[in-house]
C-alpha cells in the first residue's frame, strides 16, 4: 500500500477507509499542494507589484541622517 506511513497516525476506522479508498488521500494531498502553490503565487504577485514607497528603504550609512519624507 502506498500510504503505509500514515497508518500509525490514523484511527482503526480511518485505516479501513484509507485501505479501501486510497483516492481520498490522494485527493487530499493534491488539494493541499494546490493550496500551498496558490498561496505562494498570491504572495509573489503581492511582492512583485509592490510600489517603491511600500518597500523598505535601504539602510543609511552610519553617521548619516535618514532622508526626510
C-alpha positions as CSV (number, residue, x, y, z in Angstrom):
1,X,0.0,0.0,0.0
2,X,1.3,3.5,-0.8
3,X,0.1,5.1,2.4
4,X,1.8,2.9,5.0
5,X,3.5,5.9,6.5
6,X,0.1,7.3,7.5
7,X,-1.2,4.3,9.4
8,X,0.4,5.0,12.8
9,X,-1.3,8.3,12.9
10,X,-4.7,7.0,11.9
11,X,-7.5,5.5,13.9
12,X,-8.6,2.0,13.0
13,X,-11.7,3.2,11.2
14,X,-9.6,5.8,9.3
15,X,-7.2,3.0,8.3
16,X,-10.0,1.0,6.8
17,X,-11.1,4.0,4.7
18,X,-7.5,4.6,3.5
19,X,-7.1,0.9,2.6
20,X,-10.5,0.7,0.7
21,X,-10.5,4.2,-0.8
22,X,-6.9,5.5,-1.4
23,X,-8.1,8.1,-3.8
24,X,-9.5,10.1,-0.9
25,X,-5.9,10.5,0.5
26,X,-4.6,11.3,-3.0
27,X,-7.2,14.0,-3.5
28,X,-6.5,15.5,0.0
29,X,-2.8,15.6,-0.7
30,X,-3.3,17.2,-4.2
31,X,-5.7,19.8,-2.8
32,X,-3.2,20.7,0.0
33,X,-0.3,21.0,-2.5
34,X,-2.6,23.2,-4.8
35,X,-3.5,25.5,-1.9
36,X,0.2,25.9,-1.0
37,X,1.0,26.8,-4.6
38,X,-1.9,29.2,-4.7
39,X,-0.7,30.9,-1.5
40,X,2.9,31.2,-2.8
41,X,1.7,32.6,-6.1
42,X,-0.5,35.2,-4.3
43,X,2.4,36.2,-2.1
44,X,4.7,36.6,-5.1
45,X,2.2,38.7,-7.0
46,X,1.8,41.0,-4.0
47,X,5.6,41.2,-3.6
48,X,6.2,41.9,-7.3
49,X,3.7,44.7,-7.7
50,X,4.6,46.5,-4.5
51,X,5.1,50.2,-5.1
52,X,8.5,51.7,-4.4
53,X,7.2,53.7,-1.4
54,X,5.9,50.5,0.1
55,X,9.2,48.8,0.0
56,X,11.6,49.1,2.9
57,X,14.3,51.8,2.4
58,X,17.9,50.8,2.2
59,X,19.8,51.3,5.4
60,X,21.6,54.6,5.6
61,X,25.4,54.5,6.3
62,X,26.2,55.1,10.0
63,X,26.6,58.7,11.0
64,X,24.3,60.0,8.3
65,X,20.8,61.3,9.0
66,X,17.9,59.4,7.4
67,X,16.2,61.0,4.4
68,X,13.3,63.3,5.2
69,X,9.9,62.5,3.8
